[in-house]
Amino acid sequence: MANVEIYTTKVCPYCVRAKNLLNAKDVDFVEHDLTGDDAGREALLKKSNGMRTVPQIFINGQHIGGCDNLYELEEKGELDKLLAG
C-alpha cells in the first residue's frame, strides 16, 4: 500500500471530502492538521512548492495537489494505480 499524507485544517470541507474518498478506498493515511500551526504551514509551503491551501495530498512523496486533483485522478482511473505503489 502507498504512503499517503494529507495536510488539513479542522474547518475545511474539501479536506473532509478528500478524506472521505481515501476512507472509501480503505486507504491508510497520515493526517497533518495545520489548524493554528504556523510552523506546519511553513513546512507545507516548502514541501508543496508554494501551495498554501488545504488539503494538500502526497502519495509516496509525490505531490498530488488538492481535493479536486485527487478526484480528477479517481475519475481518470489513475488513483488506484498510485495507491497500489
C-alpha positions, 0 to 999 in steps of 0.5 A, a space after each residue: 500500500 502507498 504512503 499517503 499524507 494529507 495536510 488539513 485544517 479542522 474547518 475545511 470541507 474539501 479536506 473532509 471530502 478528500 478524506 472521505 474518498 481515501 476512507 472509501 478506498 480503505 486507504 491508510 493515511 497520515 493526517 497533518 492538521 495545520 489548524 493554528 500551526 504556523 510552523 506546519 504551514 511553513 513546512 507545507 509551503 516548502 514541501 508543496 512548492 508554494 501551495 498554501 491551501 488545504 488539503 494538500 495530498 502526497 502519495 509516496 512523496 509525490 505531490 498530488 495537489 488538492 481535493 479536486 486533483 485527487 478526484 480528477 485522478 479517481 475519475 481518470 482511473 489513475 488513483 488506484 494505480 498510485 495507491 497500489 505503489 
